[in-house]
Amino acid sequence: MFLNTIGARDGSRPEKKRVGRGIGSTLGKTCGRGHKGQKARAGGFHKVGFEGGQMPLQRRLPKVGFRSAKKRFVAEVTLTQISKVGGGVIGLAELKEAGLVPTEAKRVKIIATGSVGGVVTVRGVGVTQGARTAIEAAGGKVES
């Protein structure tokens, strides 16, 4: 068997309609287009969604917001939530283990809401400027 010998299986592709071949073919004279009118003419079709001058459906309906595709991979954690993880080093893996961040999250940012419970070291997680000062004021440190 060679690639040049392979063809479509019998019956998988319908035969092309041969229009305008006489009365007996059922596609003679008007060729299945009926009598007169826009659709009977050559090039007599209009754009998709056209409703004969009526305001089309896609323009009648209101626009609806935007959903970010990145949203499920980015998460936020507050300072109060960090204190629930416990002391030591806090990274992406520790936040996932504690259940504060969804498992599919790839990036996390700590925001300055609440207060830090104790001394913590934050590693490999984004931190806002306010959260950084709060962590450092509590005796912890932020590593990139």
Disulfide bonds with the S-S distance in Angstrom:
none
